[in-house]
Amino acid sequence: MPRVGRLLHGAGLLAVFAVTIFPFYWMVSSSFKTQTDLLASPPVWLFTPTLANYAEVFADQKVVGAIVNSLIVAVFSTGLAVVLGTPAAFALARYEFRGKSDLWFWFISNRFISPIVLALPIYLVAQNIGLLDTHLVLILVYITFILPIVVWICTDQFRSIPRDLEEAARLEGASQFDIFWRIYLPLGVPGIAVSAIFGFIFSWNELLYALVLTRRAVQTAPVVATSFMSGYELPWGKIMATGTVIVLPVTIFALLVSRHMVRGLTMGATK
Amino acid sequence: MPRLATTGEGAGTGFLRLEGIEKRYGAASVINGVSIAAREGEFVVFVGPSGCGKSTLLRMIAGLEEVTAGDVFIDGARVTELEPAKRKVSMVFQSYALFPHMTVRDNIAFGLKMSKVPRAEIGRQVAEAARILQMEPLLDRKPRQLSGGQRQRVAIGRAIVRHPKLFLFDEPLSNLDAELRAQMRVEIARLHRELGVTMVYVTHDQVEAMTLADRIVVLRAGRVEQVGSPDELYDAPGNTFVAGFIGSPKMNLVAATVTARDGAALTLANPSLAAPLQVAARHGGGAQPGPGIGDTVLLGLRPEHLMLGDGPNRIELTADLSESLGGSTLVYAQTRAAEPVVLQAAGRQTLGKGEPFTAGFDAARAYVFNKDGHAF
């Protein structure tokens, strides 16, 4: 029975893996196919790869510009959310103050609302203060999404830091800021890294608000990728290559940051 | 050895002084009016069972815990509301509380850096601390690369570089294995001798208390049970709690009846005692009325004061079990009234279960406690 169970477990994992990885595989492999190979039925599995689609993508100023826009928006929204969220998380993790649990709930409740509900009001506000089609409006909107994630994950991370460390630092003359800056931030890196990845991926992939709040100047990568779908012909090769190019920065960022996500960074502090 | 303050109650002078300290968490009272004083350079140990409030008391001296009522004085200054860093105290935590992301060097230098000591001076101080604690080769390692004993040493190093007026130790050895614990104990004693700084040390281990302390404060349920030098507590425990806590194995307590009283001298009888026992009061006997004829008292006999075979006084026992410690043997036995008695006999003894034997003792080393536990 355990043997059968293990087999079933393995088969299940394999099925999930195949289902999740297949679209990704299809996107990457299609990006190297010619239009003929792409539309072949039944699909061809072995083909002569071509870089023509990529050449087309990088020749398209719109795509390159969109990736730059996405980078600006993702880096600033994630960065600002971390800068604002970690002190908030520190306070929530280590201080007792009135309304603490309400504030905590408020942070989480921001994520209860379906984004579409707020799309129109935010559009109207942005229009009235002249922020439509700017990097700033996307950065501000994305921060409202990322900040709760940062606060949420980092509060938990900071709570797991042994209190003795803070007390030892206090005895040594560290100010509250020193304690935050020299103890909690370095030891909170795993949580900060996780929330930064979430935030970055969110900003990078976000489509709804990018579509609603931008026109020409600040179109982000997902908006441009979908824009290829209009018209009479679907340039699948270019769409797939664009998709691959869009996925690349997040993947690289995630790989860079994952190094810091190791558990047990606090090992050796106590005991 | 520094001279000892005479009393634990409301001592008016001292380098470290606690006056009427109370601590309550809501309705729960943790410390109930503690007043003690320590002289400069003294090594004071707070000892007691877990939950007695000894760590809380230490944390209140450090300033990590607020005082509900009472005052803390360090070096003549009232520090009750002063923040921890300004009290000029260093603390070694049970968990060591080393900063895991910093090297040993940075851990030791942390406090100096916080007080903006010039870099060259920090280097000198760290080197000096490393020398005293013999850990120069470890300076560039991270805490996780160190053994428990080495971590403890780093924690002590971090404490000494700041030249505190007062050292606080919160059960610093309880995470170490037995051998290392003994070794570090000696090292802490040496450190105290070398630095000559006042130290307050919290432990639940009576061996640490006995070996390290100039003076022991025995705490129970947030109250001071007795204050005195290790020998004073051993020789004249104020009550059965202190008697049971100081000394290992614990003091035996056997019920006995007072058959005669002549001032501070009592005559006791017990079915297991071979002959009526004459005992003199250790605490003067006059301070309290004390037991009268016909009263039941507790006769305290330390295991190490009971000898197999003969002695000036004798008690008849029945053996249950013997445990050889190599050099000596612990014999677990019973009186005729089935009260447990342990005795520590020299050499190796083989007493089987149910074997009757006689243990001898000197009445001068017997203790008498009232029924309520107070020493007579």
Contacts between the chains, C-beta under 8 A, distances in Angstrom:
chain1	res1	chain2	res2	distance
A	162	B	95	6.4
A	162	B	97	7.0
A	164	B	93	4.9
A	164	B	95	4.9
A	164	B	97	3.7
A	165	B	97	5.4
A	165	B	99	6.3
A	167	B	62	8.0
A	167	B	64	5.2
A	167	B	84	7.7
A	167	B	91	7.8
A	167	B	93	7.5
A	167	B	97	7.0
A	168	B	91	7.2
A	168	B	93	6.3
A	168	B	97	3.9
A	168	B	98	8.0
A	168	B	99	7.8
A	168	B	158	7.7
A	169	B	99	7.6
A	169	B	110	7.2
A	169	B	114	8.0
A	170	B	64	7.1
A	170	B	83	7.6
A	170	B	84	5.0
A	170	B	85	6.4
A	171	B	62	6.2
A	171	B	63	7.9
A	171	B	64	7.4
A	171	B	84	4.7
A	171	B	85	6.3
A	171	B	89	6.9
A	171	B	90	6.7
A	171	B	91	5.4
A	171	B	111	7.8
A	172	B	85	6.8
A	172	B	110	5.2
A	172	B	111	3.5
A	172	B	114	5.5
A	172	B	158	7.3
A	172	B	162	7.2
A	173	B	85	3.8
A	173	B	111	5.8
A	173	B	114	3.9
A	173	B	115	5.2
A	174	B	85	7.5
A	174	B	110	7.6
A	174	B	114	5.2
A	175	B	114	8.0
A	178	B	114	6.4
A	182	B	99	7.8
A	183	B	99	6.4
A	186	B	101	4.6
A	187	B	100	6.8
A	187	B	101	6.0
A	265	B	100	7.0
A	265	B	101	7.3
A	266	B	100	5.3
A	267	B	100	6.6
A	267	B	144	4.8
A	268	B	98	6.9
A	268	B	100	4.8
A	268	B	142	6.4
A	268	B	143	3.8
A	268	B	144	2.8
A	268	B	145	7.3
A	268	B	146	7.1
A	268	B	151	7.4
A	269	B	95	7.6
A	269	B	96	7.8
A	269	B	97	7.0
A	269	B	98	5.9
A	269	B	99	7.0
A	269	B	100	3.9
A	269	B	143	6.4
A	270	B	93	7.8
A	270	B	95	3.4
A	270	B	96	6.2
A	270	B	97	6.3
A	270	B	98	7.7
A	271	B	95	6.0
A	271	B	96	7.7
A	271	B	148	7.7
A	271	B	175	5.7
